[in-house]
């Protein structure tokens, strides 16, 4: 057990499952699925499993990964569709009208063991507009029949990927690039983090902080300052947003009476909106607030995008005001 | 609106510019046909050359297969005809989408005649004939159109979404184009599992007007997948004639840019479609990748529903986007009486036996409608199941 980068942890999960399931197949575009651990262990899925389970080439064609992957999955072969970079929505129609609906539309006949491993760039200076996005997981979570997970560190990434690869339903695995460098121990063996189970990162009594993926990273960065200010924060990472582990959040807010949801998605109809609405109905009288990326595209200049992104200093400031 | 002439694609186009036959003129083809009579016609040369826009003889096709073609085209024809009558009569309170494929039975049956039971098809909104030909159970089909508990999809889908995974029917589908991706994916799956199964996508002439046919076929060619794309070109994208939706006359030409074997076939001739599909299936099973087949045919009814249709009248007339005489011209080419005449003329069946088969099919169809009429209605709260494999979703419509 040692810290491993996020990409390595996910490939370790896929390698583990490919060894268990002789048909598990992955379609991808580039970035041949290889990674090296800090101790020098190499994972090379193509070298180990070969054609056609890990093709050595692929087109820039998200609709093929997802639509072709759905065709593979429908015929009983579990499939990973690796959709690269920038939180693309090109395959959204196929997820909305096919992947999410076919089981229900056919009266339960169609199984769809498809995992969409969606790279997500996250808010970052320099990329601008199309390559600095976040929050698309909320769009997918709005689709019936789809499960959505968003790990915040390599450990959760491995456990959630294995859970996704054993799930009978389609799962979208949002892999924000920012989680790759989070230093956390990752066991060598396979393990499952159940989909729909939140992680309580820290117990506290003054306020509940909720965030996943890149927002969870910023919440974690804010904790030393909050502790120094004498604030006891309870920190919850839902890890899955569909199904959303809302009971864990409700229970915490019943205790603290205050909730701040941090979300790198946009303000309107984002995951934060859903969490706030559910808690408002379940815990009357709680003090509720959210910090989200504004309803504007992400600009390239560091001054602008940094100012817009809900980061640790803004979290500390908001919490101070809420508990004052 | 006159429809584009069936005039081209008489040559099977193979990758690299090779062609299966050397541009035979109509006259030379007819000379070959006239010069060879009886069973001697069933030579490789005729199988290779017929099909492409021409009618085929029945030599070399086993009697059982010929009878199956005849009976299966009739089953699809009468199932849709009787369902149409039930819709029009109104007594059963039928509702929902209903895309009639009457007129297009030869392409469905001709393709399926070349497939095995364990092969896959991905069908479209006009897929009743595909289902019947792939072995679909007409009792369950009728049940689904009545939205009853005995329906294929338990009342969740209706006409446009009937699916039978156990028979390799990956479903009819209400969206244009994903069939090409699904069939390519099913072909990929066969490769992963090491089987020699083949997967066929069905789409109309409108289905090549967005990008998914390209993605499915392009990747099937890239990975040499056992996939066949069948474009059933009935000349109209809903009500828009092909000439106004596509610069091409023969949609099979779309295969040229991808270096995919492609050919146009007379979609009103079940034996021609069968011959062409056999070639494609052989190519797919030996690992040589996809084939694009364009079957030119016609639908005698409207795109969806029953505009222009009347009880007891065969075909829809008075539609604003096409002429009645055009419809009648295609009806004169109807594949079912054509096959019947061939079967009788070639002493496969007597005229009396042909009638008996049709009567039996019709009685069986009517029985399936009765079964549906008498089947239990669905429970309203079943709607919350089958979203996920093992959990129901909450009934959020009740606020408090």
Interface residues (C-beta under 8 A of the other chain):
Chain A: X23 X25 X52 X53 X55 X57 X59 X61 X63 X64 X67 X68 X69 X70 X71 X72 X73 X74 X75 X76 X77 X79 X93 X94 X97 X98 X102 X103 X104 X105 X106 X107 X108 X109 X110 X111 X144 X145 X147 X168 X169
Chain B: X120 X122 X151 X152 X153 X154 X155 X156 X157 X161 X163 X164 X165 X170 X171 X173 X175 X178 X181 X182 X183 X184 X185 X186 X187 X188 X189 X190 X191 X192 X193 X199 X211 X212 X215 X216 X218 X219 X222 X223 X385 X386 X387 X388 X389 X390 X393
